[in-house]
Amino acid sequence: MTTTEHEAPQLPFSRSNALEIPPLYAKLRSRAPLTRVVTPAGDPAWLVTSYEHVREVFRDRRFGRSHPAPEQAARISHAALQAGPTGNYETEEHDHKRMRRMLAPAFSAPRMRALGEHIHDLTQRCLDDMASAHEAAPGEPVDLTELLAFPLPVLVICELLGVPFADRGHFRQLSERIAVLDGRADGQEAMREFMAYTAELAAIKRADPQPDVISDMVAVQAEDPTFTDEDLARQAAGLLFAGHETTSTRIALGTLFLLTDLGRRDTFAADPDGQVQQTVEEILRLSATSSTGGLLRYAHEDVEIAGVRIARGDAVLVSVDAANRDETAFPEPDEFDPGRSPNVHVAFGHGAHVCIGANLARVELRTVFPALFRRFPTMRLAVDVDDIGVRTNRIAGGVESVPVLL
């Protein structure tokens, strides 16, 4: 597709409701797998919308999160997180490998399976809170987001990282502020507060190590002086944010997908354990978790993708949401099909940079949905899906609330 800069479509694109993605993605993909766009921050970028080429960019080591000249880099928003280049251009690959080595044991599949029973107990605690809210006001809607979708991932990530759950109100408001797309100065101030908070936690772990991720990070720092206090604080803040934000969104959206068709709800509720694995994969495929257009990468050298020359330093937005609804990879891509097989979606990325929290997210989702629908098999939405407010000014998108009737 050839467009002049002023003709390039401006992100974010509009959509009809929380369960859809903008139809413009499919329209652009039908013309070309890469499109010149304008980011929410007003800068130029390439948008990758095809499944094949999203996977190609993820695999290609010539793309990274750092930029050869950071001060000249295009930005995708004015949020304090994931808005522009991160890391050191000279050491990005080394730093990434160190991060994976450091976190891999804590986020491994065996560790996540071992955590499964505890996640089940935490889920039951949240479901008890939902039941109590219903008993206190019978017939009134219960906010599933506030009582389950938000607190459960927070409980889990707090335990894994070694963060006091009692601090959830503090880091919740910090998380919200750093994720506002036009947050600017307030977002940057919140990020400084967030890093000060995680640095304080690291100091506590340094004096009294515990079996948690922040203690593991402190131990790595003791052996690698290039892993600075600032690096540790920023990475811990990022993990705390990412560890609850996207999973919370997927619990909320997954519930919406199951409740917008009562036949689908009843089928799942009749055999939740037998259906949960494929149902969760379909929820992951269809859940739109980006308000910025995609995951940000920069070309570290001139690259040609699908016949398009991407210049060194160009910003590239890798649209997982669009790729997961590419008709060349998924028949009837907009249909929710829990029996879909194969379902090789890219919700967690692809290749060497696949999300390190994928195992954790899957365990949480495979635990929460059977427990939720065993407890409340006739639960239904209290409002029409079109009336569910979409968070368009947040990095991870999501919804404002999911009011349900128990």
N, C-alpha and C positions, 0 to 999 in steps of 0.2 A: 504493500500500500504506500503510495507516495502522497504525502501531505506537506504543505508548508507549515512552519511553526505555528502561525496564528490559526490554522485550520485544525490543529491537533485537538482531539477531545480532551476535556478537562476532567480529572478525577476529583472527588469520587463520583461514580455514575449513580443514577437513581435506580431504585428497584421498588417493587410493589409491596412486598411484605418481608418479614423476618426469615421466611423459609426459601425465598427466591434469591437469585443473584441478579445483578443488572443484565437485562437482555442485550445491552450493547456489547458485552463480552463476546457473545456468539456471533453477532453481526460483524464485529471486527475480525474475529477468527476466520469467518467465511471469506474474508478478503485477503488476509495474510496472517501468518502465525506471529509476526512481530509488528507492532504498530507504534508510531510516534505519538506520545501523549504529553499532557501537561500534568504534573503532580499536584496534589492538594496545596503544596507550598508555592506553586506557580513556576516550577522549574521543568525543563525538558527531560524526558526519559523514554526508554523503550519499554513497551508492555508486551510480555510474552503470554499468549493465551492458549496455545495448543499443548496438549498433553505430551506429545513427542518432544517438543522443543523446550518445555519446562524441565523435563527430565534431562535433556541435553545440557541446559545451562547449569542445573544442579551438579552434574557430573564434571563439568569443565573447570579445571583448576585455574583457568585464565580469568575467572570471575571470583571476586571476593567481597568481603564487607568493608575492607579498607580502601583508601583512595590514594593514588600517587601524589596528588596535590590537594589535601583535604580542604583547604580554604577556597578552592575553586569548585568543589563538588556540588552537584545538584542535590537538593534536599527533597524528601517526599512530604514532610510536614514540619510544623514548628512545635512538635512534641519534644519531650526531653529524652525520649527513648526510641530507638529504631528509626530515627528521622533522617540520619545522614551517615557519613562514614564512621566506622568504629575500628579500633585496633590500630596497630602499627603496620604500615605497608611493607616494611622490610622484614618483619618478623611474624606476619599473620599466620602462616602455615605452622611455624613452630609453636606459637601461642595456642593455636587451635588443637594441635596434638597434645599439648600439655593439659589443656582443659579436659579433653576426652579421657586421658589417662587418669586424671584426678577424680573425675566424676563417674567414670564407667562402673566401678565396683558398687557405688551407692545406688545407681539406677539400672543395674543389671536385671535380667529377667528372673533369676533365682531370688535375688533380694526382694523384688517386687512381689513374687509369689509368696514369699515368707511374710510379707507385709499384708497380704490379702485378708487374713482373718481379722487383723486389727482394723483395716479399712471397713470391713463388714460391721464391726462394733461401732465405729464412728458413724457409719451410715444409719444404723438403728437409732443412735442418739438424735440425729437430725430428723428422722421420721417420727420419733417420739415428740419432738418439738412441733412438727406439723400437726400431729394428732391433738396435741394440747391446744394449739391455736384454733383448731376446728371445734373442740369441745367448749372452749371459752366463748365462741361466737358461732353456734350451729347455723348452717345455711349461708354464712358469709364466705367470700373467697379467701383462700390462703395463698400467700405469696411464696411459691416454690423457689423462686430465686433467692429470696432473703433467708429462707429457712433450710434450704438444701443445696441449691446449686452454688451459692457463694460459700457457706461455712464448711462444707465437706472438703473441697480441695484445699481450703486454708488450713483446716485441722491436719490434713495429711502432709502438706508441704512444711508446715511448722514443725511437725515431729521429725520429718526427714532432715531438715536443715538445722534443727536445734534452735528454733525461734519460739519464744513464749507465746502461746495462743492468746494470752491475756492482752497482748499488744496488737491484736488483729485490727482494732478500730484505728490505731495510729497508722499502721502500714496500709490499711485499706484506703484511707484518704490520701496518703502519699501516692499509692498506686494509681488512683483515679486522676490525680493532678499531673503525674508525669506522662500519662497516656492521652491527655487531651491534645487533639491534633493542632489546635492553635493556642496551646498553653503558653508558649514563649517564656517570659521572665518568671511567671509563677511556676511553670513546669520545671524550669532550671533550678529554682529555689527548692522546690519539692525534691528534686533529684539530689541536691546537696544534703538536704535533711535525711533522705533515704540512705545515702552513703554514710553519713555520720552515724545513723542508727546501726547499720550493718558493721561498720568499723568498731563500734562499741561492743557489739556481740562478739566479734572476732577477738577483741581484747579479753573478754571474759573467758572464751574458749582457750586462749593462749595460756591463761593462768590455771584453767581447770578443764582440760580436754574431755569431750564426751563422744559417744558413738554417733556422731552426726556429721553432716556434710560440711558445715562451717569449720568444725574441728579438723576435718580432713584437709580443707583448704589451708588452714593455718599450718598444718604439718608439712604440706608441700612448700609453703612459703619459707619455712625454716631451712629447707634444702635448696631452694632456688631463689636467690636474692633478686633476680630479674622480675619475679612476681611480687610487685610492690603492694603496699598497704592500699593504695588507690585502686589497683587492679582487683584486689580481693574484695574490697568494699563494693565496687561497681558490679563485679560478677555475682556476688551474693545478692545484691539488690535485684539484679536481672533475673536470677533464679527464683527469688521469692515472688517477683511479679509474674513471670512466665508460668511458675508452678501452680498458680491458682487461676489466673485470668482466662486462659483458653479452655481449660477443663470446665470451669464454671460456665462459660459460654456454651460448651458442647452438652453439658447436662441440661441446660435450659432449652436449647434448640432440639436436642434429642427427644425431650418430653413433648415439645410442640409437634414434632413429626409423628409421634405415636398417638397423640390426642386429636390431631386434625382429621383422623379417620377412625371412628369408633370400632369399625370392624377390625382394623389393623391393631388397635389397642386390645381388643378382646382376644385376638389370635395370639398376641404376645403374652398377655396375662395368663392364658391357658397353659403355656409351656415356656416360661421365661428362661429357665436354665438351658433348655434345648435350643432356643433361638437367639440367645444373647450375643454369641460371638459374631454371627453374620449381621445381626441388627446393629451392633456397635460399629462395625466396619462401614455400613451404609450411612449411619449417622455421621461418622468421621468424614466420609466422602462428600456428603451434601451440606455439612455445616459451614456456612460462610463466616470466616473469622478474621477478615481484613476489611478495614475501612479506607486503606491507603491505596488499594489496587493490587498489592502483592508484596512479596518479600524483596527487600532491596539488595541489589548486588551492583558492583562496579567492574567494568572491564579493565583488567590490568595490562592489557595490550590490545592491539587491533584484532577483532575477532569477526568471522563471518558466520552467521547463523541463518539458515533458510534463505541464502542468497542476499542477506542484508549485512552490510558492513557496519559493525559497531566499533566506534573509535575508542581508543584507550582513554579511560576516565569517564566514559558515558555511564549514566545510571540506567540500570535495567530492573524493572519490576517483574518478578516472577509470580504470575497469578495462579496460585494453587486452586483458588475457587473456580476459575475458568477451566483449568486443566481437568479438574475432577468432574466437569460436566461437558467434556469434549465428546461429541457423538462418535468420533472415530475410535475412541477407546472404551466407551460405555454405551451400549444400546439403550435407547430411551433415557438419556442421561439425566433428565429432570425428574424422573419417576423415582419415588422411594421404594426400593425393592429389597427387602431384608434377605431374600434368597439369592441375591446377585452373586454369581460366581463365574469366572474369577472377579475379584474386586481389588485390583492393584492400584489403589488410589495413591495420591501424593500428599495426603493431609499432613504428614510429618516430614515432608521433603523427600530427598532421594540421594543415594550415594553417600559419600564420606561425611556430609553435613546433615544427615538425617537427625531429627530432633532427639536429643539424648533423653528427654522425658517421655518418649513414646510408650515405653513399657509401663511407666507409672500411670499415664493417662488411660491406657487400655485396662489396667487392673481396676482403676476407679470406676470407669464406665461399665465394665462387665459386672461390677459389684452393685452399683447403684440402681441400675434399671430393673433387674429382677427383684431386688429388695423393695423398690418403690411400688411396683405393680403387684407384688404379692400382698403388700400391706394395704394398698388402695386400688384394687382391681377395677373399680367403676369410676375412678377419678375422671373428671372432664374439665375442659377449659371453661372459665367463667365469662370469657369474652371471645369474640371472633378473632381469628388469627390476624386479620387485617387491622385490628385495633391494638395489637401488641406494639408498643413503642420500640423502634430500632435505634440503637446507639450509633449514630453516624459520625460523631465527633470524637470517637475513641479508637485507638490503634487496633484493638482486637474486635471491634464491632460489638455484637451481642445485642441483648434486649434489656429494656428497663426493668421488666418484671414479667412473671408468668403466673397470673392469678388462676387458681384452680378451685374446683368444688370437690370436696371429698365425700 
